[in-house]
Amino acid sequence: MFVQHYHDSRGETRDYLMTLDDGELRFWRADPAFAQRYRGTVTADGKTIEGAWEVSEDGHTWRHDFKLIYTRAG
């Protein structure tokens, strides 16, 4: 398990737990007011991770937030 520290130009900072296991990449944070999670699958050639973020404002009901695809450069 790893920790990813996120920050952006708005001054937002967040820490996510992260795992990469059996071809599946996951990020999540369990903030009760704004929980988030990502699940992505590594493609067979290992060059792409295809997945999506979900968000929950109550920690129970999840909705799709946005799709995110990582592609290895070069």
mmJSON file of the N, C-alpha and C atoms, coordinates in Angstrom:
{"data_MODEL":{"atom_site":{
"group_PDB":["ATOM","ATOM","ATOM","ATOM","ATOM","ATOM","ATOM","ATOM","ATOM","ATOM","ATOM","ATOM","ATOM","ATOM","ATOM","ATOM","ATOM","ATOM","ATOM","ATOM","ATOM","ATOM","ATOM","ATOM","ATOM","ATOM","ATOM","ATOM","ATOM","ATOM","ATOM","ATOM","ATOM","ATOM","ATOM","ATOM","ATOM","ATOM","ATOM","ATOM","ATOM","ATOM","ATOM","ATOM","ATOM","ATOM","ATOM","ATOM","ATOM","ATOM","ATOM","ATOM","ATOM","ATOM","ATOM","ATOM","ATOM","ATOM","ATOM","ATOM","ATOM","ATOM","ATOM","ATOM","ATOM","ATOM","ATOM","ATOM","ATOM","ATOM","ATOM","ATOM","ATOM","ATOM","ATOM","ATOM","ATOM","ATOM","ATOM","ATOM","ATOM","ATOM","ATOM","ATOM","ATOM","ATOM","ATOM","ATOM","ATOM","ATOM","ATOM","ATOM","ATOM","ATOM","ATOM","ATOM","ATOM","ATOM","ATOM","ATOM","ATOM","ATOM","ATOM","ATOM","ATOM","ATOM","ATOM","ATOM","ATOM","ATOM","ATOM","ATOM","ATOM","ATOM","ATOM","ATOM","ATOM","ATOM","ATOM","ATOM","ATOM","ATOM","ATOM","ATOM","ATOM","ATOM","ATOM","ATOM","ATOM","ATOM","ATOM","ATOM","ATOM","ATOM","ATOM","ATOM","ATOM","ATOM","ATOM","ATOM","ATOM","ATOM","ATOM","ATOM","ATOM","ATOM","ATOM","ATOM","ATOM","ATOM","ATOM","ATOM","ATOM","ATOM","ATOM","ATOM","ATOM","ATOM","ATOM","ATOM","ATOM","ATOM","ATOM","ATOM","ATOM","ATOM","ATOM","ATOM","ATOM","ATOM","ATOM","ATOM","ATOM","ATOM","ATOM","ATOM","ATOM","ATOM","ATOM","ATOM","ATOM","ATOM","ATOM","ATOM","ATOM","ATOM","ATOM","ATOM","ATOM","ATOM","ATOM","ATOM","ATOM","ATOM","ATOM","ATOM","ATOM","ATOM","ATOM","ATOM","ATOM","ATOM","ATOM","ATOM","ATOM","ATOM","ATOM","ATOM","ATOM","ATOM","ATOM","ATOM","ATOM","ATOM","ATOM","ATOM","ATOM","ATOM","ATOM","ATOM","ATOM","ATOM"],
"id":[1,2,3,4,5,6,7,8,9,10,11,12,13,14,15,16,17,18,19,20,21,22,23,24,25,26,27,28,29,30,31,32,33,34,35,36,37,38,39,40,41,42,43,44,45,46,47,48,49,50,51,52,53,54,55,56,57,58,59,60,61,62,63,64,65,66,67,68,69,70,71,72,73,74,75,76,77,78,79,80,81,82,83,84,85,86,87,88,89,90,91,92,93,94,95,96,97,98,99,100,101,102,103,104,105,106,107,108,109,110,111,112,113,114,115,116,117,118,119,120,121,122,123,124,125,126,127,128,129,130,131,132,133,134,135,136,137,138,139,140,141,142,143,144,145,146,147,148,149,150,151,152,153,154,155,156,157,158,159,160,161,162,163,164,165,166,167,168,169,170,171,172,173,174,175,176,177,178,179,180,181,182,183,184,185,186,187,188,189,190,191,192,193,194,195,196,197,198,199,200,201,202,203,204,205,206,207,208,209,210,211,212,213,214,215,216,217,218,219,220,221,222],
"type_symbol":["N","C","C","N","C","C","N","C","C","N","C","C","N","C","C","N","C","C","N","C","C","N","C","C","N","C","C","N","C","C","N","C","C","N","C","C","N","C","C","N","C","C","N","C","C","N","C","C","N","C","C","N","C","C","N","C","C","N","C","C","N","C","C","N","C","C","N","C","C","N","C","C","N","C","C","N","C","C","N","C","C","N","C","C","N","C","C","N","C","C","N","C","C","N","C","C","N","C","C","N","C","C","N","C","C","N","C","C","N","C","C","N","C","C","N","C","C","N","C","C","N","C","C","N","C","C","N","C","C","N","C","C","N","C","C","N","C","C","N","C","C","N","C","C","N","C","C","N","C","C","N","C","C","N","C","C","N","C","C","N","C","C","N","C","C","N","C","C","N","C","C","N","C","C","N","C","C","N","C","C","N","C","C","N","C","C","N","C","C","N","C","C","N","C","C","N","C","C","N","C","C","N","C","C","N","C","C","N","C","C","N","C","C","N","C","C","N","C","C","N","C","C"],
"label_atom_id":["N","CA","C","N","CA","C","N","CA","C","N","CA","C","N","CA","C","N","CA","C","N","CA","C","N","CA","C","N","CA","C","N","CA","C","N","CA","C","N","CA","C","N","CA","C","N","CA","C","N","CA","C","N","CA","C","N","CA","C","N","CA","C","N","CA","C","N","CA","C","N","CA","C","N","CA","C","N","CA","C","N","CA","C","N","CA","C","N","CA","C","N","CA","C","N","CA","C","N","CA","C","N","CA","C","N","CA","C","N","CA","C","N","CA","C","N","CA","C","N","CA","C","N","CA","C","N","CA","C","N","CA","C","N","CA","C","N","CA","C","N","CA","C","N","CA","C","N","CA","C","N","CA","C","N","CA","C","N","CA","C","N","CA","C","N","CA","C","N","CA","C","N","CA","C","N","CA","C","N","CA","C","N","CA","C","N","CA","C","N","CA","C","N","CA","C","N","CA","C","N","CA","C","N","CA","C","N","CA","C","N","CA","C","N","CA","C","N","CA","C","N","CA","C","N","CA","C","N","CA","C","N","CA","C","N","CA","C","N","CA","C","N","CA","C","N","CA","C","N","CA","C","N","CA","C","N","CA","C"],
"label_alt_id":[null,null,null,null,null,null,null,null,null,null,null,null,null,null,null,null,null,null,null,null,null,null,null,null,null,null,null,null,null,null,null,null,null,null,null,null,null,null,null,null,null,null,null,null,null,null,null,null,null,null,null,null,null,null,null,null,null,null,null,null,null,null,null,null,null,null,null,null,null,null,null,null,null,null,null,null,null,null,null,null,null,null,null,null,null,null,null,null,null,null,null,null,null,null,null,null,null,null,null,null,null,null,null,null,null,null,null,null,null,null,null,null,null,null,null,null,null,null,null,null,null,null,null,null,null,null,null,null,null,null,null,null,null,null,null,null,null,null,null,null,null,null,null,null,null,null,null,null,null,null,null,null,null,null,null,null,null,null,null,null,null,null,null,null,null,null,null,null,null,null,null,null,null,null,null,null,null,null,null,null,null,null,null,null,null,null,null,null,null,null,null,null,null,null,null,null,null,null,null,null,null,null,null,null,null,null,null,null,null,null,null,null,null,null,null,null,null,null,null,null,null,null],
"label_comp_id":["MET","MET","MET","PHE","PHE","PHE","VAL","VAL","VAL","GLN","GLN","GLN","HIS","HIS","HIS","TYR","TYR","TYR","HIS","HIS","HIS","ASP","ASP","ASP","SER","SER","SER","ARG","ARG","ARG","GLY","GLY","GLY","GLU","GLU","GLU","THR","THR","THR","ARG","ARG","ARG","ASP","ASP","ASP","TYR","TYR","TYR","LEU","LEU","LEU","MET","MET","MET","THR","THR","THR","LEU","LEU","LEU","ASP","ASP","ASP","ASP","ASP","ASP","GLY","GLY","GLY","GLU","GLU","GLU","LEU","LEU","LEU","ARG","ARG","ARG","PHE","PHE","PHE","TRP","TRP","TRP","ARG","ARG","ARG","ALA","ALA","ALA","ASP","ASP","ASP","PRO","PRO","PRO","ALA","ALA","ALA","PHE","PHE","PHE","ALA","ALA","ALA","GLN","GLN","GLN","ARG","ARG","ARG","TYR","TYR","TYR","ARG","ARG","ARG","GLY","GLY","GLY","THR","THR","THR","VAL","VAL","VAL","THR","THR","THR","ALA","ALA","ALA","ASP","ASP","ASP","GLY","GLY","GLY","LYS","LYS","LYS","THR","THR","THR","ILE","ILE","ILE","GLU","GLU","GLU","GLY","GLY","GLY","ALA","ALA","ALA","TRP","TRP","TRP","GLU","GLU","GLU","VAL","VAL","VAL","SER","SER","SER","GLU","GLU","GLU","ASP","ASP","ASP","GLY","GLY","GLY","HIS","HIS","HIS","THR","THR","THR","TRP","TRP","TRP","ARG","ARG","ARG","HIS","HIS","HIS","ASP","ASP","ASP","PHE","PHE","PHE","LYS","LYS","LYS","LEU","LEU","LEU","ILE","ILE","ILE","TYR","TYR","TYR","THR","THR","THR","ARG","ARG","ARG","ALA","ALA","ALA","GLY","GLY","GLY"],
"label_asym_id":["A","A","A","A","A","A","A","A","A","A","A","A","A","A","A","A","A","A","A","A","A","A","A","A","A","A","A","A","A","A","A","A","A","A","A","A","A","A","A","A","A","A","A","A","A","A","A","A","A","A","A","A","A","A","A","A","A","A","A","A","A","A","A","A","A","A","A","A","A","A","A","A","A","A","A","A","A","A","A","A","A","A","A","A","A","A","A","A","A","A","A","A","A","A","A","A","A","A","A","A","A","A","A","A","A","A","A","A","A","A","A","A","A","A","A","A","A","A","A","A","A","A","A","A","A","A","A","A","A","A","A","A","A","A","A","A","A","A","A","A","A","A","A","A","A","A","A","A","A","A","A","A","A","A","A","A","A","A","A","A","A","A","A","A","A","A","A","A","A","A","A","A","A","A","A","A","A","A","A","A","A","A","A","A","A","A","A","A","A","A","A","A","A","A","A","A","A","A","A","A","A","A","A","A","A","A","A","A","A","A","A","A","A","A","A","A","A","A","A","A","A","A"],
"label_entity_id":["1","1","1","1","1","1","1","1","1","1","1","1","1","1","1","1","1","1","1","1","1","1","1","1","1","1","1","1","1","1","1","1","1","1","1","1","1","1","1","1","1","1","1","1","1","1","1","1","1","1","1","1","1","1","1","1","1","1","1","1","1","1","1","1","1","1","1","1","1","1","1","1","1","1","1","1","1","1","1","1","1","1","1","1","1","1","1","1","1","1","1","1","1","1","1","1","1","1","1","1","1","1","1","1","1","1","1","1","1","1","1","1","1","1","1","1","1","1","1","1","1","1","1","1","1","1","1","1","1","1","1","1","1","1","1","1","1","1","1","1","1","1","1","1","1","1","1","1","1","1","1","1","1","1","1","1","1","1","1","1","1","1","1","1","1","1","1","1","1","1","1","1","1","1","1","1","1","1","1","1","1","1","1","1","1","1","1","1","1","1","1","1","1","1","1","1","1","1","1","1","1","1","1","1","1","1","1","1","1","1","1","1","1","1","1","1","1","1","1","1","1","1"],
"label_seq_id":[1,1,1,2,2,2,3,3,3,4,4,4,5,5,5,6,6,6,7,7,7,8,8,8,9,9,9,10,10,10,11,11,11,12,12,12,13,13,13,14,14,14,15,15,15,16,16,16,17,17,17,18,18,18,19,19,19,20,20,20,21,21,21,22,22,22,23,23,23,24,24,24,25,25,25,26,26,26,27,27,27,28,28,28,29,29,29,30,30,30,31,31,31,32,32,32,33,33,33,34,34,34,35,35,35,36,36,36,37,37,37,38,38,38,39,39,39,40,40,40,41,41,41,42,42,42,43,43,43,44,44,44,45,45,45,46,46,46,47,47,47,48,48,48,49,49,49,50,50,50,51,51,51,52,52,52,53,53,53,54,54,54,55,55,55,56,56,56,57,57,57,58,58,58,59,59,59,60,60,60,61,61,61,62,62,62,63,63,63,64,64,64,65,65,65,66,66,66,67,67,67,68,68,68,69,69,69,70,70,70,71,71,71,72,72,72,73,73,73,74,74,74],
"pdbx_PDB_ins_code":[null,null,null,null,null,null,null,null,null,null,null,null,null,null,null,null,null,null,null,null,null,null,null,null,null,null,null,null,null,null,null,null,null,null,null,null,null,null,null,null,null,null,null,null,null,null,null,null,null,null,null,null,null,null,null,null,null,null,null,null,null,null,null,null,null,null,null,null,null,null,null,null,null,null,null,null,null,null,null,null,null,null,null,null,null,null,null,null,null,null,null,null,null,null,null,null,null,null,null,null,null,null,null,null,null,null,null,null,null,null,null,null,null,null,null,null,null,null,null,null,null,null,null,null,null,null,null,null,null,null,null,null,null,null,null,null,null,null,null,null,null,null,null,null,null,null,null,null,null,null,null,null,null,null,null,null,null,null,null,null,null,null,null,null,null,null,null,null,null,null,null,null,null,null,null,null,null,null,null,null,null,null,null,null,null,null,null,null,null,null,null,null,null,null,null,null,null,null,null,null,null,null,null,null,null,null,null,null,null,null,null,null,null,null,null,null,null,null,null,null,null,null],
"Cartn_x":[0.848,0.0,0.89,0.455,1.182,0.25,0.828,0.045,0.384,-0.644,-0.462,-0.887,-0.012,-0.338,-0.709,-1.92,-2.438,-2.455,-2.098,-2.275,-2.53,-3.219,-3.512,-3.361,-3.613,-3.41,-4.4,-5.482,-6.452,-6.015,-4.93,-4.48,-5.07,-5.836,-6.401,-5.294,-5.32,-4.419,-5.236,-4.895,-5.586,-4.592,-4.783,-3.991,-4.892,-4.428,-5.159,-4.34,-4.998,-4.359,-4.345,-3.353,-3.2,-2.685,-3.246,-2.735,-2.652,-1.724,-1.614,-1.468,-2.518,-2.539,-3.22,-2.522,-3.083,-3.693,-2.974,-3.42,-4.506,-4.768,-5.787,-5.176,-5.319,-4.848,-6.033,-5.873,-6.946,-6.377,-7.129,-6.882,-8.174,-8.084,-9.306,-8.986,-9.991,-9.935,-11.335,-11.404,-12.686,-13.134,-12.98,-13.472,-14.998,-15.613,-17.064,-17.862,-17.306,-18.036,-17.787,-16.702,-16.371,-15.419,-15.97,-15.17,-14.96,-13.802,-13.476,-12.792,-12.957,-12.237,-12.054,-10.945,-10.614,-10.293,-10.763,-10.407,-10.049,-8.832,-8.367,-7.759,-7.863,-7.336,-6.176,-5.06,-3.89,-4.159,-3.937,-4.156,-3.097,-3.369,-2.491,-1.073,-0.935,0.399,1.114,0.431,1.037,1.246,0.707,0.934,-0.174,-1.304,-2.459,-3.158,-3.687,-4.567,-5.877,-6.954,-8.263,-9.164,-9.746,-10.61,-11.449,-12.025,-12.903,-12.892,-13.125,-13.29,-14.759,-15.024,-16.365,-16.285,-17.41,-17.461,-18.706,-18.586,-19.719,-19.733,-20.859,-20.996,-21.443,-21.913,-22.381,-21.62,-20.659,-19.882,-20.564,-21.779,-22.529,-22.968,-23.491,-24.009,-22.921,-22.515,-21.442,-22.012,-21.385,-21.767,-20.501,-20.623,-19.51,-19.122,-17.829,-17.345,-16.752,-15.692,-15.131,-14.235,-14.116,-13.246,-11.818,-10.843,-9.447,-8.611,-7.853,-7.004,-5.561,-4.706,-3.268,-2.628,-1.755,-1.058,0.437,1.22,2.666,3.2,3.986,4.58,5.774,6.019,7.202,7.005],
"Cartn_y":[-1.175,0.0,1.234,2.248,3.503,4.654,5.84,7.057,8.021,8.592,9.617,10.942,11.934,13.272,14.13,14.672,15.482,16.948,17.818,19.263,19.911,21.053,21.735,23.243,23.955,25.409,26.169,25.518,26.16,26.081,25.35,25.168,23.941,23.142,21.896,20.875,20.187,19.069,17.901,16.716,15.504,14.353,13.429,12.208,11.034,10.208,9.029,7.789,6.745,5.448,4.873,4.045,3.545,2.115,1.258,-0.098,-0.407,-1.27,-1.832,-3.328,-4.067,-5.489,-6.232,-7.204,-8.077,-7.289,-6.256,-5.479,-4.46,-4.184,-3.193,-2.11,-0.855,0.304,0.927,1.183,1.815,2.975,4.066,5.204,5.418,5.847,6.183,7.044,7.782,8.534,8.52,8.377,8.152,9.373,10.562,11.775,11.702,11.786,11.629,12.656,13.841,14.877,14.804,14.131,14.09,12.915,11.701,10.505,10.329,9.792,9.575,8.229,7.623,6.395,6.279,5.651,5.391,3.92,3.314,1.936,1.892,1.44,1.339,-0.021,-0.467,-1.758,-1.542,-2.212,-2.15,-3.036,-2.49,-3.27,-4.365,-5.354,-6.509,-6.12,-5.054,-4.637,-3.762,-3.423,-2.652,-1.18,-0.692,0.7,1.658,1.131,1.972,1.475,2.423,2.1,2.824,2.065,2.625,2.506,3.63,3.59,4.837,4.978,6.116,6.441,7.712,8.195,8.182,7.917,8.017,8.906,9.501,10.41,10.111,10.362,10.183,11.321,11.983,13.065,12.554,11.303,10.754,9.492,9.058,7.875,6.553,6.618,5.395,5.33,6.427,6.474,7.012,6.191,6.569,6.91,7.913,8.263,8.452,8.182,8.377,9.854,10.139,11.519,11.78,11.061,11.208,10.03,9.783,8.735,9.271,8.416,8.828,7.69,7.968,6.979,7.466,6.629,6.906,6.143,6.837,6.214,6.459,5.39,5.509,6.313,7.327,8.158,7.433,7.736,7.215,5.828],
"Cartn_z":[0.0,0.0,0.0,-0.718,-0.851,-0.481,-0.315,-0.11,-1.236,-1.85,-2.877,-2.268,-2.344,-1.856,-3.06,-3.057,-4.155,-3.737,-4.665,-4.45,-5.804,-5.792,-7.051,-6.897,-7.988,-8.022,-7.136,-6.701,-5.804,-4.352,-4.1,-2.732,-2.055,-2.808,-2.274,-2.071,-0.947,-0.705,-0.169,-0.626,-0.19,-0.198,0.718,0.743,0.393,-0.532,-0.968,-0.648,-0.201,-0.132,-1.536,-1.84,-3.198,-3.157,-4.009,-4.187,-5.675,-6.022,-7.372,-7.169,-7.526,-7.249,-8.391,-8.934,-9.964,-11.132,-11.571,-12.721,-12.437,-11.175,-10.83,-9.94,-10.371,-9.625,-8.906,-7.599,-6.818,-6.002,-5.959,-5.071,-4.291,-3.034,-2.291,-1.087,-0.673,0.575,1.168,2.472,3.137,3.931,3.363,4.013,4.075,5.265,5.374,4.57,4.35,3.615,2.111,1.684,0.258,0.021,0.033,-0.211,-1.711,-2.078,-3.488,-3.646,-4.843,-5.155,-6.664,-7.025,-8.426,-8.556,-9.608,-9.94,-11.419,-11.699,-13.075,-13.339,-14.581,-14.99,-15.947,-15.676,-16.548,-17.761,-18.968,-20.182,-20.308,-21.14,-21.298,-21.721,-22.524,-22.964,-21.928,-20.827,-19.75,-20.05,-21.161,-21.562,-21.139,-20.687,-20.39,-19.129,-18.364,-17.244,-17.515,-17.63,-17.95,-16.729,-16.316,-15.146,-14.989,-13.8,-13.527,-12.038,-11.748,-10.374,-10.02,-8.754,-8.195,-6.958,-6.604,-5.457,-4.621,-3.327,-2.421,-1.413,-1.289,-0.311,1.057,1.125,2.405,2.833,2.022,2.358,2.049,1.498,1.202,-0.258,-0.773,-2.13,-3.057,-4.023,-4.941,-6.308,-6.95,-8.326,-9.152,-10.438,-11.376,-11.388,-11.304,-11.37,-12.751,-13.11,-14.448,-14.783,-16.081,-16.601,-16.64,-16.342,-16.399,-16.956,-18.018,-18.658,-18.584,-18.015,-17.973,-19.138,-19.906,-21.026,-20.879,-20.998,-20.893,-22.086,-21.805,-22.866,-23.491,-24.755,-25.425,-25.862],
"occupancy":[1.0,1.0,1.0,1.0,1.0,1.0,1.0,1.0,1.0,1.0,1.0,1.0,1.0,1.0,1.0,1.0,1.0,1.0,1.0,1.0,1.0,1.0,1.0,1.0,1.0,1.0,1.0,1.0,1.0,1.0,1.0,1.0,1.0,1.0,1.0,1.0,1.0,1.0,1.0,1.0,1.0,1.0,1.0,1.0,1.0,1.0,1.0,1.0,1.0,1.0,1.0,1.0,1.0,1.0,1.0,1.0,1.0,1.0,1.0,1.0,1.0,1.0,1.0,1.0,1.0,1.0,1.0,1.0,1.0,1.0,1.0,1.0,1.0,1.0,1.0,1.0,1.0,1.0,1.0,1.0,1.0,1.0,1.0,1.0,1.0,1.0,1.0,1.0,1.0,1.0,1.0,1.0,1.0,1.0,1.0,1.0,1.0,1.0,1.0,1.0,1.0,1.0,1.0,1.0,1.0,1.0,1.0,1.0,1.0,1.0,1.0,1.0,1.0,1.0,1.0,1.0,1.0,1.0,1.0,1.0,1.0,1.0,1.0,1.0,1.0,1.0,1.0,1.0,1.0,1.0,1.0,1.0,1.0,1.0,1.0,1.0,1.0,1.0,1.0,1.0,1.0,1.0,1.0,1.0,1.0,1.0,1.0,1.0,1.0,1.0,1.0,1.0,1.0,1.0,1.0,1.0,1.0,1.0,1.0,1.0,1.0,1.0,1.0,1.0,1.0,1.0,1.0,1.0,1.0,1.0,1.0,1.0,1.0,1.0,1.0,1.0,1.0,1.0,1.0,1.0,1.0,1.0,1.0,1.0,1.0,1.0,1.0,1.0,1.0,1.0,1.0,1.0,1.0,1.0,1.0,1.0,1.0,1.0,1.0,1.0,1.0,1.0,1.0,1.0,1.0,1.0,1.0,1.0,1.0,1.0,1.0,1.0,1.0,1.0,1.0,1.0,1.0,1.0,1.0,1.0,1.0,1.0],
"B_iso_or_equiv":[0.0,0.0,0.0,0.0,0.0,0.0,0.0,0.0,0.0,0.0,0.0,0.0,0.0,0.0,0.0,0.0,0.0,0.0,0.0,0.0,0.0,0.0,0.0,0.0,0.0,0.0,0.0,0.0,0.0,0.0,0.0,0.0,0.0,0.0,0.0,0.0,0.0,0.0,0.0,0.0,0.0,0.0,0.0,0.0,0.0,0.0,0.0,0.0,0.0,0.0,0.0,0.0,0.0,0.0,0.0,0.0,0.0,0.0,0.0,0.0,0.0,0.0,0.0,0.0,0.0,0.0,0.0,0.0,0.0,0.0,0.0,0.0,0.0,0.0,0.0,0.0,0.0,0.0,0.0,0.0,0.0,0.0,0.0,0.0,0.0,0.0,0.0,0.0,0.0,0.0,0.0,0.0,0.0,0.0,0.0,0.0,0.0,0.0,0.0,0.0,0.0,0.0,0.0,0.0,0.0,0.0,0.0,0.0,0.0,0.0,0.0,0.0,0.0,0.0,0.0,0.0,0.0,0.0,0.0,0.0,0.0,0.0,0.0,0.0,0.0,0.0,0.0,0.0,0.0,0.0,0.0,0.0,0.0,0.0,0.0,0.0,0.0,0.0,0.0,0.0,0.0,0.0,0.0,0.0,0.0,0.0,0.0,0.0,0.0,0.0,0.0,0.0,0.0,0.0,0.0,0.0,0.0,0.0,0.0,0.0,0.0,0.0,0.0,0.0,0.0,0.0,0.0,0.0,0.0,0.0,0.0,0.0,0.0,0.0,0.0,0.0,0.0,0.0,0.0,0.0,0.0,0.0,0.0,0.0,0.0,0.0,0.0,0.0,0.0,0.0,0.0,0.0,0.0,0.0,0.0,0.0,0.0,0.0,0.0,0.0,0.0,0.0,0.0,0.0,0.0,0.0,0.0,0.0,0.0,0.0,0.0,0.0,0.0,0.0,0.0,0.0,0.0,0.0,0.0,0.0,0.0,0.0],
"pdbx_formal_charge":[null,null,null,null,null,null,null,null,null,null,null,null,null,null,null,null,null,null,null,null,null,null,null,null,null,null,null,null,null,null,null,null,null,null,null,null,null,null,null,null,null,null,null,null,null,null,null,null,null,null,null,null,null,null,null,null,null,null,null,null,null,null,null,null,null,null,null,null,null,null,null,null,null,null,null,null,null,null,null,null,null,null,null,null,null,null,null,null,null,null,null,null,null,null,null,null,null,null,null,null,null,null,null,null,null,null,null,null,null,null,null,null,null,null,null,null,null,null,null,null,null,null,null,null,null,null,null,null,null,null,null,null,null,null,null,null,null,null,null,null,null,null,null,null,null,null,null,null,null,null,null,null,null,null,null,null,null,null,null,null,null,null,null,null,null,null,null,null,null,null,null,null,null,null,null,null,null,null,null,null,null,null,null,null,null,null,null,null,null,null,null,null,null,null,null,null,null,null,null,null,null,null,null,null,null,null,null,null,null,null,null,null,null,null,null,null,null,null,null,null,null,null],
"auth_seq_id":[1,1,1,2,2,2,3,3,3,4,4,4,5,5,5,6,6,6,7,7,7,8,8,8,9,9,9,10,10,10,11,11,11,12,12,12,13,13,13,14,14,14,15,15,15,16,16,16,17,17,17,18,18,18,19,19,19,20,20,20,21,21,21,22,22,22,23,23,23,24,24,24,25,25,25,26,26,26,27,27,27,28,28,28,29,29,29,30,30,30,31,31,31,32,32,32,33,33,33,34,34,34,35,35,35,36,36,36,37,37,37,38,38,38,39,39,39,40,40,40,41,41,41,42,42,42,43,43,43,44,44,44,45,45,45,46,46,46,47,47,47,48,48,48,49,49,49,50,50,50,51,51,51,52,52,52,53,53,53,54,54,54,55,55,55,56,56,56,57,57,57,58,58,58,59,59,59,60,60,60,61,61,61,62,62,62,63,63,63,64,64,64,65,65,65,66,66,66,67,67,67,68,68,68,69,69,69,70,70,70,71,71,71,72,72,72,73,73,73,74,74,74],
"auth_comp_id":["MET","MET","MET","PHE","PHE","PHE","VAL","VAL","VAL","GLN","GLN","GLN","HIS","HIS","HIS","TYR","TYR","TYR","HIS","HIS","HIS","ASP","ASP","ASP","SER","SER","SER","ARG","ARG","ARG","GLY","GLY","GLY","GLU","GLU","GLU","THR","THR","THR","ARG","ARG","ARG","ASP","ASP","ASP","TYR","TYR","TYR","LEU","LEU","LEU","MET","MET","MET","THR","THR","THR","LEU","LEU","LEU","ASP","ASP","ASP","ASP","ASP","ASP","GLY","GLY","GLY","GLU","GLU","GLU","LEU","LEU","LEU","ARG","ARG","ARG","PHE","PHE","PHE","TRP","TRP","TRP","ARG","ARG","ARG","ALA","ALA","ALA","ASP","ASP","ASP","PRO","PRO","PRO","ALA","ALA","ALA","PHE","PHE","PHE","ALA","ALA","ALA","GLN","GLN","GLN","ARG","ARG","ARG","TYR","TYR","TYR","ARG","ARG","ARG","GLY","GLY","GLY","THR","THR","THR","VAL","VAL","VAL","THR","THR","THR","ALA","ALA","ALA","ASP","ASP","ASP","GLY","GLY","GLY","LYS","LYS","LYS","THR","THR","THR","ILE","ILE","ILE","GLU","GLU","GLU","GLY","GLY","GLY","ALA","ALA","ALA","TRP","TRP","TRP","GLU","GLU","GLU","VAL","VAL","VAL","SER","SER","SER","GLU","GLU","GLU","ASP","ASP","ASP","GLY","GLY","GLY","HIS","HIS","HIS","THR","THR","THR","TRP","TRP","TRP","ARG","ARG","ARG","HIS","HIS","HIS","ASP","ASP","ASP","PHE","PHE","PHE","LYS","LYS","LYS","LEU","LEU","LEU","ILE","ILE","ILE","TYR","TYR","TYR","THR","THR","THR","ARG","ARG","ARG","ALA","ALA","ALA","GLY","GLY","GLY"],
"auth_asym_id":["A","A","A","A","A","A","A","A","A","A","A","A","A","A","A","A","A","A","A","A","A","A","A","A","A","A","A","A","A","A","A","A","A","A","A","A","A","A","A","A","A","A","A","A","A","A","A","A","A","A","A","A","A","A","A","A","A","A","A","A","A","A","A","A","A","A","A","A","A","A","A","A","A","A","A","A","A","A","A","A","A","A","A","A","A","A","A","A","A","A","A","A","A","A","A","A","A","A","A","A","A","A","A","A","A","A","A","A","A","A","A","A","A","A","A","A","A","A","A","A","A","A","A","A","A","A","A","A","A","A","A","A","A","A","A","A","A","A","A","A","A","A","A","A","A","A","A","A","A","A","A","A","A","A","A","A","A","A","A","A","A","A","A","A","A","A","A","A","A","A","A","A","A","A","A","A","A","A","A","A","A","A","A","A","A","A","A","A","A","A","A","A","A","A","A","A","A","A","A","A","A","A","A","A","A","A","A","A","A","A","A","A","A","A","A","A","A","A","A","A","A","A"],
"auth_atom_id":["N","CA","C","N","CA","C","N","CA","C","N","CA","C","N","CA","C","N","CA","C","N","CA","C","N","CA","C","N","CA","C","N","CA","C","N","CA","C","N","CA","C","N","CA","C","N","CA","C","N","CA","C","N","CA","C","N","CA","C","N","CA","C","N","CA","C","N","CA","C","N","CA","C","N","CA","C","N","CA","C","N","CA","C","N","CA","C","N","CA","C","N","CA","C","N","CA","C","N","CA","C","N","CA","C","N","CA","C","N","CA","C","N","CA","C","N","CA","C","N","CA","C","N","CA","C","N","CA","C","N","CA","C","N","CA","C","N","CA","C","N","CA","C","N","CA","C","N","CA","C","N","CA","C","N","CA","C","N","CA","C","N","CA","C","N","CA","C","N","CA","C","N","CA","C","N","CA","C","N","CA","C","N","CA","C","N","CA","C","N","CA","C","N","CA","C","N","CA","C","N","CA","C","N","CA","C","N","CA","C","N","CA","C","N","CA","C","N","CA","C","N","CA","C","N","CA","C","N","CA","C","N","CA","C","N","CA","C","N","CA","C","N","CA","C","N","CA","C","N","CA","C","N","CA","C","N","CA","C"],
"pdbx_PDB_model_num":[1,1,1,1,1,1,1,1,1,1,1,1,1,1,1,1,1,1,1,1,1,1,1,1,1,1,1,1,1,1,1,1,1,1,1,1,1,1,1,1,1,1,1,1,1,1,1,1,1,1,1,1,1,1,1,1,1,1,1,1,1,1,1,1,1,1,1,1,1,1,1,1,1,1,1,1,1,1,1,1,1,1,1,1,1,1,1,1,1,1,1,1,1,1,1,1,1,1,1,1,1,1,1,1,1,1,1,1,1,1,1,1,1,1,1,1,1,1,1,1,1,1,1,1,1,1,1,1,1,1,1,1,1,1,1,1,1,1,1,1,1,1,1,1,1,1,1,1,1,1,1,1,1,1,1,1,1,1,1,1,1,1,1,1,1,1,1,1,1,1,1,1,1,1,1,1,1,1,1,1,1,1,1,1,1,1,1,1,1,1,1,1,1,1,1,1,1,1,1,1,1,1,1,1,1,1,1,1,1,1,1,1,1,1,1,1,1,1,1,1,1,1]
}}}
